[in-house]
Amino acid sequence: LLSERTCGLTAGHGILLRRGVADARVLSHECRHVQQYEVAGSAVAFLTEYLGQIVEYGYWDAPLERDARAYERVRHP
């Protein structure tokens, strides 16, 4: 999940962005993850679902990641 390609990371309402790499597209993606945390109701609930999806589908195909990518494309084509 974390690599030299990581541009941003969301933890609840906190968003960490990699200087010089992150842009408006990355920020919109990470903001979508904030919304997903809120819908889940807690960090534990979100992370349980998110990590379960990563294991089941892989990072790229995890539904929460697909949703965040779809949001970034809509907002910042």
N, C-alpha and C positions, 0 to 999 in steps of 0.2 A: 504493500500500500504506500509506503514511503520510499522514494528513490530520488535520484538526481533529476528526474523529470517532474517531480512534484512541484506544482506552482502555488497551491493553496491547500489549506486544511481548516476544517471547521470543527469546533468543540463547543457544542451548545450554541450560545450566542456569540462566542468568540471566533473570529476568523483570522488566521495567520496567512499572510501573502508573502511570497518570495520576491524580494526586491529585485527590480530590473527584469522580471519575467512575467509577473502577474499583470493582467490588464482588466478592462471592463468585462470581458467575456468570462474570465476566471472569477472575478468578483460576483458576477450574476450567478454563476454555477454554485459558488460557496453560499451565497444568500439563499439559494434554493435549499441547500442542506440545512440552513438555520430553520427554514419553514418546515422541513421534514422532521427535525428535532421537535419543534413545537407540536406538530400533529401527533407524533409518537407519545408525547406527554412527559417524557423524561429522557435524560441522556442514556440511562441504562436500557430503556425500552428501544430507543433508536439504535444504539450500538448493537444490541442483541439481534434486531432485525437486519441491520446493515451488514454486519459481519456474517450472519447466516446466509444472506444473499451472496456475498462474495464467495463463500465456500461452495454454495450450491451452483451458482451461475458463472463465477469468475468475475473479476473486477469490471471488465468492459460491459458485460451483459447483465449485471446486477440491476434489478428494476429501479432502485433508488438512484443509481448512477445514470441510467438511461434517462430517467426523469429530469435529473439535473442538467444533463447535456441537451435535452430537448428544450428546456427553459432557456439556456444560454443562447441557443440558436434563434429562438423566437425574439428574445430581447436584443441580441447583438448579432445579427446575421453576418 
